[in-house]
Amino acid sequence: MKMSDVLIRPFVTEKAMNHLSGTPTQKFRDGNKIEFIVHRDADKPVIKAAFEERFEVKVDKVWTRIQRDGKHAIIKLADGYSAEEVGMRVGVF
């Protein structure tokens, strides 16, 4: 699998958007996260490497879950990097 095939598209819902700012009503309260639909065979280290390479940021942690619409990855960026800025670059805003 090529690195360019790992990240399919950003996942944009109201709840996913709350990951960016860290609003108190969400499960992950500290924010600075962005959610993507990823290739089903991609594991966490591959997702992390692909995201860091594509957006030139550092990733702190990756959570994954599989749903009917595909595999979701919630990507938390390291301190000093902004998920909102990445969201703007991919057209989430």
TAFENVEN-V846656 format. One record per run of one state. SS is the DSSP state (a for helix, b for strand, c for the rest). FROM is the first residue (numbers start at 1). TO is the last residue. If there is no record, write none. Layout:
# TAFENVEN-V846656
ss=SS from=FROM to=TO
ss=SS from=FROM to=TO
This chain:
# TAFENVEN-V846656
ss=c from=1 to=2
ss=a from=3 to=5
ss=c from=6 to=6
ss=b from=7 to=10
ss=c from=11 to=13
ss=a from=14 to=21
ss=c from=22 to=32
ss=b from=33 to=38
ss=c from=39 to=43
ss=a from=44 to=55
ss=c from=56 to=58
ss=b from=59 to=67
ss=c from=68 to=69
ss=b from=70 to=77
ss=c from=78 to=82
ss=a from=83 to=90
ss=c from=91 to=93
